Amino acid sequence: MKKFFKDHLFQLIYLIPVSFIAIGSFVLNIYLNQFGIIDVALFDSKTIFVGFIAVFQLLSFLIVLCTLVGKNRFHS
């Protein structure tokens, strides 16, 4: 496992902004589709920011969920 991370370090680092771009584009196009608009600008700061916020909200939700489920599981 350590060898995998060492050999593929740059690919893993590239994965972070690419995932922000992909998720941001997906979320923006779902929202704008309600108004009949499709945004094709992938390398826009708005797209990257929306992707970052979407990932941040998802991770925050999962942390809170795991915390609440973990507390309830041990106190029953």
N, CA, C and O atoms as a Tinker XYZ file with bonds, in Angstrom:
   304  protein
     1  N      0.820000   -1.192000    0.000000    73     2
     2  CA     0.000000    0.000000    0.000000    64     1     3
     3  C      0.864000    1.256000    0.000000    63     2     4     5
     4  O      0.569000    2.220000   -0.706000    81     3
     5  N      1.928000    1.241000    0.791000    73     3     6
     6  CA     2.818000    2.392000    0.852000    64     5     7
     7  C      3.500000    2.613000   -0.502000    63     6     8     9
     8  O      3.698000    3.754000   -0.921000    81     7
     9  N      3.858000    1.523000   -1.182000    73     7    10
    10  CA     4.482000    1.626000   -2.494000    64     9    11
    11  C      3.515000    2.232000   -3.510000    63    10    12    13
    12  O      3.923000    3.008000   -4.374000    81    11
    13  N      2.225000    1.874000   -3.404000    73    11    14
    14  CA     1.225000    2.425000   -4.318000    64    13    15
    15  C      1.148000    3.942000   -4.181000    63    14    16    17
    16  O      1.156000    4.654000   -5.185000    81    15
    17  N      1.073000    4.446000   -2.940000    73    15    18
    18  CA     1.005000    5.889000   -2.729000    64    17    19
    19  C      2.277000    6.588000   -3.181000    63    18    20    21
    20  O      2.227000    7.701000   -3.704000    81    19
    21  N      3.413000    5.940000   -2.981000    73    19    22
    22  CA     4.682000    6.528000   -3.390000    64    21    23
    23  C      4.782000    6.597000   -4.911000    63    22    24    25
    24  O      5.273000    7.585000   -5.456000    81    23
    25  N      4.321000    5.554000   -5.598000    73    23    26
    26  CA     4.402000    5.523000   -7.062000    64    25    27
    27  C      3.369000    6.422000   -7.729000    63    26    28    29
    28  O      3.623000    6.935000   -8.819000    81    27
    29  N      2.234000    6.623000   -7.119000    73    27    30
    30  CA     1.136000    7.364000   -7.732000    64    29    31
    31  C      0.823000    8.671000   -6.995000    63    30    32    33
    32  O     -0.330000    9.104000   -6.978000    81    31
    33  N      1.810000    9.290000   -6.401000    73    31    34
    34  CA     1.593000   10.492000   -5.593000    64    33    35
    35  C      1.015000   11.633000   -6.419000    63    34    36    37
    36  O      0.047000   12.264000   -5.994000    81    35
    37  N      1.580000   11.914000   -7.583000    73    35    38
    38  CA     1.113000   13.040000   -8.383000    64    37    39
    39  C     -0.284000   12.794000   -8.946000    63    38    40    41
    40  O     -1.073000   13.732000   -9.056000    81    39
    41  N     -0.600000   11.563000   -9.300000    73    39    42
    42  CA    -1.950000   11.261000   -9.775000    64    41    43
    43  C     -2.971000   11.454000   -8.659000    63    42    44    45
    44  O     -4.080000   11.925000   -8.910000    81    43
    45  N     -2.608000   11.095000   -7.437000    73    43    46
    46  CA    -3.512000   11.285000   -6.317000    64    45    47
    47  C     -3.691000   12.762000   -5.985000    63    46    48    49
    48  O     -4.780000   13.182000   -5.593000    81    47
    49  N     -2.635000   13.548000   -6.137000    73    47    50
    50  CA    -2.740000   14.986000   -5.896000    64    49    51
    51  C     -3.608000   15.641000   -6.970000    63    50    52    53
    52  O     -4.382000   16.546000   -6.659000    81    51
    53  N     -3.499000   15.207000   -8.214000    73    51    54
    54  CA    -4.336000   15.743000   -9.289000    64    53    55
    55  C     -5.806000   15.375000   -9.090000    63    54    56    57
    56  O     -6.693000   16.076000   -9.577000    81    55
    57  N     -6.060000   14.306000   -8.396000    73    55    58
    58  CA    -7.425000   13.849000   -8.200000    64    57    59
    59  C     -8.260000   14.847000   -7.395000    63    58    60    61
    60  O     -9.470000   14.937000   -7.601000    81    59
    61  N     -7.645000   15.586000   -6.497000    73    59    62
    62  CA    -8.380000   16.518000   -5.636000    64    61    63
    63  C     -9.018000   17.647000   -6.445000    63    62    64    65
    64  O    -10.240000   17.791000   -6.388000    81    63
    65  N     -8.265000   18.458000   -7.196000    73    63    66
    66  CA    -8.941000   19.526000   -7.952000    64    65    67
    67  C     -9.830000   19.003000   -9.073000    63    66    68    69
    68  O    -10.840000   19.627000   -9.400000    81    67
    69  N     -9.473000   17.869000   -9.665000    73    67    70
    70  CA   -10.317000   17.310000  -10.725000    64    69    71
    71  C    -11.661000   16.875000  -10.151000    63    70    72    73
    72  O    -12.697000   17.048000  -10.792000    81    71
    73  N    -11.646000   16.315000   -8.952000    73    71    74
    74  CA   -12.919000   15.936000   -8.339000    64    73    75
    75  C    -13.744000   17.163000   -7.986000    63    74    76    77
    76  O    -14.967000   17.133000   -8.118000    81    75
    77  N    -13.107000   18.247000   -7.537000    73    75    78
    78  CA   -13.835000   19.491000   -7.270000    64    77    79
    79  C    -14.467000   20.033000   -8.554000    63    78    80    81
    80  O    -15.604000   20.506000   -8.529000    81    79
    81  N    -13.750000   19.969000   -9.660000    73    79    82
    82  CA   -14.282000   20.449000  -10.939000    64    81    83
    83  C    -15.462000   19.590000  -11.378000    63    82    84    85
    84  O    -16.487000   20.119000  -11.806000    81    83
    85  N    -15.326000   18.274000  -11.275000    73    83    86
    86  CA   -16.394000   17.379000  -11.723000    64    85    87
    87  C    -17.648000   17.528000  -10.861000    63    86    88    89
    88  O    -18.755000   17.635000  -11.387000    81    87
    89  N    -17.478000   17.536000   -9.562000    73    87    90
    90  CA   -18.623000   17.657000   -8.667000    64    89    91
    91  C    -19.264000   19.033000   -8.797000    63    90    92    93
    92  O    -20.490000   19.147000   -8.812000    81    91
    93  N    -18.444000   20.083000   -8.891000    73    91    94
    94  CA   -18.974000   21.438000   -9.045000    64    93    95
    95  C    -19.752000   21.606000  -10.327000    63    94    96    97
    96  O    -20.813000   22.230000  -10.330000    81    95
    97  N    -19.249000   21.064000  -11.408000    73    95    98
    98  CA   -19.949000   21.149000  -12.685000    64    97    99
    99  C    -21.272000   20.401000  -12.615000    63    98   100   101
   100  O    -22.282000   20.874000  -13.135000    81    99
   101  N    -21.271000   19.250000  -11.983000    73    99   102
   102  CA   -22.486000   18.455000  -11.845000    64   101   103
   103  C    -23.538000   19.198000  -11.027000    63   102   104   105
   104  O    -24.701000   19.263000  -11.426000    81   103
   105  N    -23.139000   19.757000   -9.890000    73   103   106
   106  CA   -24.078000   20.461000   -9.016000    64   105   107
   107  C    -24.607000   21.725000   -9.698000    63   106   108   109
   108  O    -25.807000   21.993000   -9.644000    81   107
   109  N    -23.737000   22.499000  -10.333000    73   107   110
   110  CA   -24.183000   23.721000  -11.014000    64   109   111
   111  C    -25.140000   23.414000  -12.149000    63   110   112   113
   112  O    -26.142000   24.110000  -12.316000    81   111
   113  N    -24.851000   22.392000  -12.927000    73   111   114
   114  CA   -25.732000   22.070000  -14.041000    64   113   115
   115  C    -27.073000   21.510000  -13.582000    63   114   116   117
   116  O    -28.086000   21.723000  -14.248000    81   115
   117  N    -27.101000   20.805000  -12.468000    73   115   118
   118  CA   -28.383000   20.351000  -11.929000    64   117   119
   119  C    -29.215000   21.553000  -11.487000    63   118   120   121
   120  O    -30.417000   21.614000  -11.745000    81   119
   121  N    -28.564000   22.512000  -10.817000    73   119   122
   122  CA   -29.290000   23.697000  -10.359000    64   121   123
   123  C    -29.754000   24.548000  -11.544000    63   122   124   125
   124  O    -30.913000   24.961000  -11.592000    81   123
   125  N    -28.868000   24.810000  -12.490000    73   123   126
   126  CA   -29.221000   25.680000  -13.610000    64   125   127
   127  C    -30.178000   25.020000  -14.591000    63   126   128   129
   128  O    -30.837000   25.714000  -15.365000    81   127
   129  N    -30.268000   23.694000  -14.575000    73   127   130
   130  CA   -31.180000   22.982000  -15.463000    64   129   131
   131  C    -32.636000   23.315000  -15.141000    63   130   132   133
   132  O    -33.497000   23.219000  -16.015000    81   131
   133  N    -32.916000   23.702000  -13.908000    73   131   134
   134  CA   -34.268000   24.104000  -13.522000    64   133   135
   135  C    -34.722000   25.334000  -14.311000    63   134   136   137
   136  O    -35.916000   25.520000  -14.549000    81   135
   137  N    -33.770000   26.165000  -14.710000    73   135   138
   138  CA   -34.079000   27.393000  -15.438000    64   137   139
   139  C    -33.836000   27.262000  -16.936000    63   138   140   141
   140  O    -33.966000   28.239000  -17.674000    81   139
   141  N    -33.483000   26.063000  -17.388000    73   139   142
   142  CA   -33.243000   25.838000  -18.807000    64   141   143
   143  C    -31.881000   26.281000  -19.282000    63   142   144   145
   144  O    -31.694000   26.541000  -20.470000    81   143
   145  N    -30.924000   26.371000  -18.375000    73   143   146
   146  CA   -29.573000   26.835000  -18.710000    64   145   147
   147  C    -28.595000   25.687000  -18.458000    63   146   148   149
   148  O    -28.733000   24.957000  -17.477000    81   147
   149  N    -27.621000   25.529000  -19.330000    73   147   150
   150  CA   -26.548000   24.559000  -19.131000    64   149   151
   151  C    -25.232000   25.309000  -19.192000    63   150   152   153
   152  O    -24.947000   25.993000  -20.175000    81   151
   153  N    -24.430000   25.185000  -18.147000    73   151   154
   154  CA   -23.140000   25.873000  -18.064000    64   153   155
   155  C    -22.048000   24.891000  -18.474000    63   154   156   157
   156  O    -21.922000   23.824000  -17.874000    81   155
   157  N    -21.255000   25.238000  -19.490000    73   155   158
   158  CA   -20.213000   24.334000  -19.968000    64   157   159
   159  C    -18.808000   24.801000  -19.592000    63   158   160   161
   160  O    -17.826000   24.199000  -20.025000    81   159
   161  N    -18.701000   25.845000  -18.809000    73   159   162
   162  CA   -17.391000   26.349000  -18.401000    64   161   163
   163  C    -16.860000   25.480000  -17.260000    63   162   164   165
   164  O    -17.267000   25.643000  -16.110000    81   163
   165  N    -15.958000   24.564000  -17.580000    73   163   166
   166  CA   -15.438000   23.656000  -16.558000    64   165   167
   167  C    -14.357000   24.306000  -15.707000    63   166   168   169
   168  O    -14.364000   24.158000  -14.485000    81   167
   169  N    -13.445000   25.011000  -16.320000    73   167   170
   170  CA   -12.311000   25.564000  -15.593000    64   169   171
   171  C    -12.607000   26.998000  -15.158000    63   170   172   173
   172  O    -11.897000   27.939000  -15.511000    81   171
   173  N    -13.658000   27.126000  -14.394000    73   171   174
   174  CA   -14.079000   28.409000  -13.864000    64   173   175
   175  C    -13.935000   28.341000  -12.346000    63   174   176   177
   176  O    -14.141000   27.284000  -11.749000    81   175
   177  N    -13.586000   29.447000  -11.730000    73   175   178
   178  CA   -13.419000   29.436000  -10.280000    64   177   179
   179  C    -14.740000   29.141000   -9.574000    63   178   180   181
   180  O    -14.748000   28.566000   -8.486000    81   179
   181  N    -15.845000   29.529000  -10.182000    73   179   182
   182  CA   -17.158000   29.240000   -9.606000    64   181   183
   183  C    -17.390000   27.735000   -9.529000    63   182   184   185
   184  O    -17.910000   27.240000   -8.529000    81   183
   185  N    -17.013000   27.011000  -10.561000    73   183   186
   186  CA   -17.207000   25.562000  -10.592000    64   185   187
   187  C    -16.357000   24.875000   -9.530000    63   186   188   189
   188  O    -16.832000   23.976000   -8.837000    81   187
   189  N    -15.120000   25.291000   -9.404000    73   187   190
   190  CA   -14.234000   24.691000   -8.406000    64   189   191
   191  C    -14.722000   25.003000   -6.995000    63   190   192   193
   192  O    -14.677000   24.140000   -6.119000    81   191
   193  N    -15.187000   26.230000   -6.771000    73   191   194
   194  CA   -15.680000   26.615000   -5.447000    64   193   195
   195  C    -16.928000   25.826000   -5.075000    63   194   196   197
   196  O    -17.049000   25.368000   -3.939000    81   195
   197  N    -17.849000   25.659000   -6.003000    73   195   198
   198  CA   -19.058000   24.883000   -5.732000    64   197   199
   199  C    -18.693000   23.425000   -5.441000    63   198   200   201
   200  O    -19.286000   22.810000   -4.555000    81   199
   201  N    -17.741000   22.872000   -6.163000    73   199   202
   202  CA   -17.290000   21.511000   -5.888000    64   201   203
   203  C    -16.675000   21.383000   -4.515000    63   202   204   205
   204  O    -16.924000   20.407000   -3.808000    81   203
   205  N    -15.872000   22.360000   -4.129000    73   203   206
   206  CA   -15.255000   22.344000   -2.803000    64   205   207
   207  C    -16.317000   22.417000   -1.710000    63   206   208   209
   208  O    -16.256000   21.677000   -0.728000    81   207
   209  N    -17.286000   23.308000   -1.883000    73   207   210
   210  CA   -18.342000   23.454000   -0.881000    64   209   211
   211  C    -19.196000   22.182000   -0.804000    63   210   212   213
   212  O    -19.589000   21.765000    0.285000    81   211
   213  N    -19.479000   21.571000   -1.947000    73   211   214
   214  CA   -20.274000   20.337000   -1.944000    64   213   215
   215  C    -19.539000   19.219000   -1.205000    63   214   216   217
   216  O    -20.147000   18.499000   -0.413000    81   215
   217  N    -18.253000   19.072000   -1.453000    73   215   218
   218  CA   -17.469000   18.036000   -0.760000    64   217   219
   219  C    -17.366000   18.356000    0.722000    63   218   220   221
   220  O    -17.461000   17.456000    1.556000    81   219
   221  N    -17.174000   19.626000    1.063000    73   219   222
   222  CA   -17.089000   20.045000    2.462000    64   221   223
   223  C    -18.396000   19.763000    3.203000    63   222   224   225
   224  O    -18.378000   19.269000    4.330000    81   223
   225  N    -19.528000   20.077000    2.571000    73   223   226
   226  CA   -20.818000   19.812000    3.205000    64   225   227
   227  C    -21.053000   18.313000    3.379000    63   226   228   229
   228  O    -21.567000   17.882000    4.411000    81   227
   229  N    -20.684000   17.526000    2.390000    73   227   230
   230  CA   -20.856000   16.081000    2.492000    64   229   231
   231  C    -20.004000   15.503000    3.616000    63   230   232   233
   232  O    -20.485000   14.682000    4.398000    81   231
   233  N    -18.750000   15.922000    3.704000    73   231   234
   234  CA   -17.888000   15.419000    4.772000    64   233   235
   235  C    -18.378000   15.876000    6.141000    63   234   236   237
   236  O    -18.336000   15.103000    7.098000    81   235
   237  N    -18.841000   17.113000    6.249000    73   235   238
   238  CA   -19.378000   17.605000    7.521000    64   237   239
   239  C    -20.600000   16.810000    7.936000    63   238   240   241
   240  O    -20.741000   16.443000    9.103000    81   239
   241  N    -21.484000   16.541000    6.985000    73   239   242
   242  CA   -22.669000   15.745000    7.281000    64   241   243
   243  C    -22.289000   14.342000    7.749000    63   242   244   245
   244  O    -22.861000   13.829000    8.711000    81   243
   245  N    -21.330000   13.729000    7.074000    73   243   246
   246  CA   -20.928000   12.374000    7.460000    64   245   247
   247  C    -20.281000   12.349000    8.841000    63   246   248   249
   248  O    -20.485000   11.402000    9.600000    81   247
   249  N    -19.509000   13.371000    9.175000    73   247   250
   250  CA   -18.882000   13.435000   10.501000    64   249   251
   251  C    -19.937000   13.585000   11.575000    63   250   252   253
   252  O    -19.892000   12.894000   12.593000    81   251
   253  N    -20.896000   14.490000   11.359000    73   251   254
   254  CA   -21.967000   14.679000   12.342000    64   253   255
   255  C    -22.812000   13.421000   12.458000    63   254   256   257
   256  O    -23.171000   13.017000   13.564000    81   255
   257  N    -23.131000   12.801000   11.342000    73   255   258
   258  CA   -23.934000   11.577000   11.368000    64   257   259
   259  C    -23.222000   10.461000   12.123000    63   258   260   261
   260  O    -23.827000    9.783000   12.953000    81   259
   261  N    -21.949000   10.274000   11.836000    73   259   262
   262  CA   -21.191000    9.217000   12.527000    64   261   263
   263  C    -21.068000    9.515000   14.016000    63   262   264   265
   264  O    -21.092000    8.599000   14.838000    81   263
   265  N    -20.936000   10.789000   14.366000    73   263   266
   266  CA   -20.849000   11.165000   15.776000    64   265   267
   267  C    -22.161000   10.865000   16.490000    63   266   268   269
   268  O    -22.158000   10.303000   17.585000    81   267
   269  N    -23.284000   11.237000   15.873000    73   267   270
   270  CA   -24.576000   11.001000   16.525000    64   269   271
   271  C    -24.914000    9.521000   16.574000    63   270   272   273
   272  O    -25.432000    9.047000   17.585000    81   271
   273  N    -24.639000    8.792000   15.529000    73   271   274
   274  CA   -24.918000    7.352000   15.521000    64   273   275
   275  C    -24.004000    6.640000   16.504000    63   274   276   277
   276  O    -24.433000    5.704000   17.179000    81   275
   277  N    -22.759000    7.067000   16.595000    73   275   278
   278  CA   -21.822000    6.452000   17.523000    64   277   279
   279  C    -22.223000    6.670000   18.967000    63   278   280   281
   280  O    -22.078000    5.763000   19.787000    81   279
   281  N    -22.730000    7.870000   19.305000    73   279   282
   282  CA   -23.170000    8.132000   20.673000    64   281   283
   283  C    -24.401000    7.302000   21.024000    63   282   284   285
   284  O    -24.492000    6.757000   22.124000    81   283
   285  N    -25.325000    7.207000   20.113000    73   283   286
   286  CA   -26.559000    6.465000   20.389000    64   285   287
   287  C    -26.316000    4.967000   20.442000    63   286   288   289
   288  O    -27.014000    4.259000   21.168000    81   287
   289  N    -25.359000    4.476000   19.704000    73   287   290
   290  CA   -25.099000    3.042000   19.670000    64   289   291
   291  C    -24.525000    2.564000   21.007000    63   290   292   293
   292  O    -24.851000    1.469000   21.465000    81   291
   293  N    -23.675000    3.376000   21.629000    73   291   294
   294  CA   -23.020000    2.937000   22.862000    64   293   295
   295  C    -23.832000    3.245000   24.109000    63   294   296   297
   296  O    -23.519000    2.716000   25.176000    81   295
   297  N    -24.856000    4.074000   24.018000    73   295   298
   298  CA   -25.643000    4.444000   25.202000    64   297   299
   299  C    -26.970000    3.694000   25.289000    63   298   300   301
   300  O    -27.806000    4.027000   26.128000    81   299
   301  N    -27.175000    2.711000   24.459000    73   299   302
   302  CA   -28.470000    2.018000   24.504000    64   301   303
   303  C    -28.481000    0.845000   25.451000    63   302   304
   304  O    -29.503000    0.172000   25.589000    81   303
